[in-house]
Each structure stands twice: as structure tokens, then as C-alpha cells.
């Protein structure tokens, strides 16, 4: 495919439209920055957080060449084929032990945004992979940043929009295009994600980070891991194997194993068929 056709097929994000829709008095979002290329949007936002940037910064890259996923994995996609975005949050009034709910909240926002712009019904693989029939549509990464202005959270999202079959990094990856959403506009998808995220985040803040106020139910109803047999590679110790039974108040996955229930706070989950 030549570059001219590619540019027409994958138009740039409309920053002005995003600003008009999202940045206004009383809005959660104060600035939308779109860059042509960067190594990592999360690293860029983390740098701004350390320099004292306020909550509400949104940074989107048309091309990300050094992105990172969970567990140190790399993440890359062709330019303009998806959404690579990071947001800066400073959850004042929320205890640090509630912050693990932020990536789960982000997963719910992605699912709801995709449902708004398509007929798809994605699910969530704990903690925050967005799946369509077992294929990965999006991934999320949360990083805590310490700064002179206090702790900050950087939430990064990578969502495949027009990724083609031959461009997939792994066979299990998918995109809105591959799932039949041929007319998905990245600007519209991003706008809807940020609107849904802001509403969920505002409610979470109002509840002082207590997920029992509604977030836990919203996540649980979309979690494709619950009720499944799973194998979880955890950072320390051997794998955890058993039936995923619930999400606890701290956002951990509770697994019923042969030796009793185990609550897992971090790990790489495989759904066992």
C-alpha cells in the first residue's frame, strides 16, 4: 500500500475537534496534546507529571515506537492504526491502596466507548485486557509517578482501530476493523473513551476510591475471566491455577484452588479452555 493511500485510509486525529468536545470549564480534561511520534506516551506524561503538570493532561501519539505493556512487554503498531494515549491523574482524597482500581476503571471505559461506536460487545480479561471473543483489542498500563506536587497516576491505553490481519504482532490480536467496524473514526472513539472515563473517574473520586459504590459491579459484569479456569503467572512463586470466582474490594482476582482461595494482585492470566 502506497503512502498516499495509507494517509487517506488512516487520517490524522482531529485535535481541534477533541479540544472543542472535551476541554471546557468544569471538564475533567484541561489539555489534549497530539504528537506525530514518540517513544512512549506514558513516559512523556510521566516526565510532565514530575515537572508539576496538573491533572487532566491527555497526550496522544500518531505513532509510538517504544511503547511498553504490562510485565515489561513492548507494544507497537503501524502509524495511525490505533489509539495510543496516556492521561495524567492526581486522585486527591483516594488512598494509594485504592489506585489498583484505576486500570480496571479504564477497562470499563474502553468497553463502554467501543459499545457506543459499534455493535461489538467486548469483555475484560483481568486485570485490564480488552477482548473480543478471546482476541485482544486493547491493553492498559498504569504507572505511579512521584513528583514535587504529590503522587500522580499515568494511565496508558493502546487500542487497535484499523490494524490489518498482516500487521498483527501476534495472531491473537484484533482491531475494530478486523471485527467488522470498517468506519471507525479514531477521533470519535477517543472522544467517547475520554467522556466515559471522566464520568467513571468522577464517580470513583466522589466515593473516595471505594469501588463498591458501583465500579466493582460495572467491572464484574464485563469481566470474561470470572467463572473460568485460569492459570496465572505471578511475579513471585509458582503459577496459581484454579477457578476465578470474584474480584475482591482491592481489585484482586480471587481464585479457588485445590488448597483454598488465593487473591492475586498482579499476574499474567491465561484462560484455560
C-alpha positions in Angstrom: 0.0 0.0 0.0 1.5 3.3 -1.0 1.8 6.2 1.5 -0.8 8.4 -0.2 -3.5 5.7 0.1 -2.3 4.9 3.6 -2.7 8.5 4.6 -6.3 8.6 3.2 -7.1 5.3 4.8 -5.8 6.4 8.2 -6.4 10.1 8.6 -4.8 12.0 11.5 -6.6 12.7 14.7 -8.7 15.9 14.7 -7.1 17.7 17.7 -9.3 20.8 17.3 -12.5 18.7 17.5 -11.2 16.9 20.5 -10.4 20.2 22.3 -13.9 21.6 21.4 -15.6 18.4 22.7 -13.6 17.8 25.9 -11.8 20.9 27.1 -14.2 23.3 28.7 -15.0 24.9 32.1 -15.7 22.2 34.6 -14.3 19.4 32.4 -12.0 16.7 33.7 -9.7 17.3 30.7 -7.7 20.5 30.5 -5.4 19.9 27.5 -5.3 17.5 24.6 -1.8 17.1 23.0 -1.4 15.2 19.8 2.2 14.4 18.6 3.3 12.7 15.4 5.7 10.3 17.0 7.1 9.4 20.4 8.9 6.5 22.1 6.2 6.2 24.8 3.2 8.4 25.7 3.4 7.1 29.3 7.0 8.2 29.6 6.2 11.6 28.2 3.3 12.1 30.6 5.3 10.8 33.5 8.0 13.4 32.7 5.4 16.2 32.7 4.0 14.9 35.9 7.4 15.1 37.6 7.7 18.7 36.3 4.5 19.5 38.1 1.8 19.2 35.4 -1.7 19.3 36.6 -4.3 16.6 36.4 -6.3 16.4 33.1 -3.5 16.2 30.6 -4.2 13.9 27.6 -1.3 13.0 25.3 -1.9 11.0 22.1 0.7 9.8 19.6 0.0 9.1 16.0 3.0 6.7 16.1 4.6 5.1 19.2 7.9 3.4 18.6 8.9 2.3 22.1 5.7 1.6 23.9 5.6 -0.7 27.0 2.9 -3.1 28.1 2.5 -4.9 31.4 5.3 -7.1 32.6 7.9 -5.2 30.5 6.5 -6.3 27.1 6.9 -4.0 24.2 3.9 -2.6 22.3 4.0 -1.3 18.7 1.6 -0.7 15.8 1.7 1.0 12.4 1.2 4.8 12.5 -2.4 6.0 12.8 -3.7 2.4 13.0 -4.9 2.8 16.6 -5.1 5.0 19.6 -2.0 5.4 21.8 -2.9 7.7 24.6 -1.9 8.4 28.2 -3.7 10.6 30.7 -2.4 12.3 33.9 -4.4 11.9 37.0 -3.8 13.1 40.6 -6.5 11.3 42.6 -6.7 13.6 45.7 -8.6 12.1 48.5 -8.1 8.5 47.3 -5.9 6.2 49.4 -3.0 4.7 47.5 -4.3 1.2 48.2 -7.3 2.0 46.0 -5.2 3.0 43.0 -5.1 -0.5 41.6 -8.8 0.1 40.6 -7.7 2.7 38.1 -6.7 0.3 35.3 -9.8 -1.7 35.9 -11.9 1.5 35.6 -10.1 2.3 32.4 -11.0 -1.1 31.0 -14.7 -0.5 31.7 -14.4 2.9 30.0 -12.9 1.3 26.9 -15.6 -1.4 26.7 -18.4 1.2 27.0 -16.7 3.5 24.5 -16.4 0.7 21.9 -20.1 -0.2 22.5 -21.0 3.4 21.8 -19.3 3.4 18.4 -20.0 -0.2 17.2 -22.2 -3.3 17.7 -19.4 -5.1 19.4 -19.7 -6.4 23.0 -16.1 -6.6 24.3 -15.2 -8.3 27.6 -12.3 -7.8 30.1 -9.6 -10.3 30.9 -8.5 -9.5 34.4 -7.0 -7.1 35.1 -7.4 -4.9 32.0 -7.0 -6.5 28.6 -10.0 -5.8 26.4 -11.1 -8.8 24.4 -13.5 -9.6 21.6 -14.2 -13.4 21.5 -10.8 -14.0 23.1 -8.9 -11.8 20.8 -7.1 -8.8 22.3 -8.4 -5.4 21.2 -6.7 -3.2 23.7 -4.3 -3.1 26.6 -3.8 -0.8 29.6 -0.9 0.2 31.7 -0.9 2.2 35.0 2.2 3.8 36.4 2.6 5.7 39.7 4.8 8.8 39.5 6.2 10.7 42.5 6.6 14.4 41.9 7.0 17.6 44.0 3.3 18.3 43.5 2.5 14.9 45.0 1.9 11.4 43.6 0.4 11.1 40.2 -1.1 8.3 38.1 -0.3 7.9 34.4 -2.8 5.6 32.7 -1.9 4.5 29.2 -4.1 2.8 26.6 -3.3 1.1 23.3 -6.4 0.3 21.2 -6.3 -1.2 17.8 -8.6 0.5 15.4 -7.6 -0.1 11.7 -4.9 -2.7 12.3 -5.0 -5.3 9.5 -4.5 -9.0 9.7 -1.0 -8.9 8.3 0.0 -6.2 10.7 -0.9 -8.0 13.9 2.0 -8.5 16.3 0.5 -11.8 17.4 -2.3 -14.0 15.9 -4.5 -13.3 19.0 -4.6 -9.6 18.4 -7.5 -7.9 16.7 -8.8 -4.4 15.9 -12.1 -2.7 15.3 -11.6 -3.1 11.6 -10.9 -6.8 11.9 -14.1 -7.2 13.9 -16.1 -5.6 11.2 -16.2 -2.0 12.3 -15.0 -0.6 9.0 -16.0 3.1 9.5 -14.5 3.6 13.0 -13.2 7.2 13.3 -10.3 7.4 15.8 -11.2 10.9 16.8 -14.7 9.8 17.7 -13.5 6.7 19.5 -11.1 8.7 21.6 -13.7 11.3 22.4 -16.1 8.7 23.6 -13.4 7.0 25.7 -12.4 10.2 27.4 -16.1 11.1 28.1 -16.8 7.7 29.6 -13.6 7.7 31.6 -14.2 11.1 33.0 -17.7 10.1 34.3 -16.4 6.9 35.9 -13.4 8.6 37.4 -15.5 11.5 38.8 -17.8 8.9 40.5 -14.9 7.0 41.8 -13.4 10.2 43.3 -16.7 11.1 44.8 -16.7 7.8 46.6 -13.1 8.3 47.8 -12.0 5.4 45.7 -14.5 2.9 47.1 -15.2 0.6 44.2 -18.3 -0.8 46.0 -20.0 2.4 45.0 -20.6 1.0 41.5 -17.3 0.5 39.8 -16.9 -3.1 41.1 -20.3 -4.1 39.7 -19.5 -2.4 36.4 -16.2 -4.2 36.1 -17.6 -7.6 37.3 -20.4 -7.6 34.8 -17.9 -7.1 31.9 -15.1 -9.5 33.2 -14.7 -12.5 31.0 -12.3 -14.1 33.4 -14.8 -14.8 36.2 -16.2 -18.3 36.2 -13.3 -19.5 34.0 -10.5 -21.9 34.8 -7.3 -19.9 34.8 -3.5 -20.2 35.1 -1.8 -17.1 36.4 1.9 -16.5 36.2 2.6 -14.3 39.3 5.7 -12.2 40.0 6.9 -14.3 42.9 6.4 -18.0 43.3 4.8 -20.7 41.1 1.7 -20.2 39.0 -1.7 -20.0 40.5 -4.3 -22.4 38.9 -8.0 -22.8 39.6 -11.4 -21.2 39.0 -11.7 -17.4 39.0 -14.5 -16.7 41.4 -14.7 -13.0 42.1 -13.0 -9.6 42.3 -12.3 -8.5 45.9 -12.6 -5.0 47.3 -8.9 -4.3 46.4 -9.4 -5.2 42.7 -7.6 -8.5 43.2 -8.7 -11.7 41.4 -9.8 -14.4 43.8 -9.0 -17.9 42.5 -10.4 -21.1 44.1 -7.5 -23.5 44.0 -7.1 -27.0 45.4 -5.6 -25.5 48.5 -8.2 -22.8 49.1 -8.9 -19.3 47.8 -6.0 -17.2 46.7 -6.2 -13.4 46.0 -3.9 -12.3 43.1 -2.9 -8.7 42.8 -0.8 -8.9 39.7 0.0 -11.6 37.1 -0.3 -12.8 33.6 -3.7 -14.6 33.2 -4.4 -17.4 30.7 -7.9 -18.6 30.3 -7.7 -22.4 30.3 -10.0 -24.0 27.7 
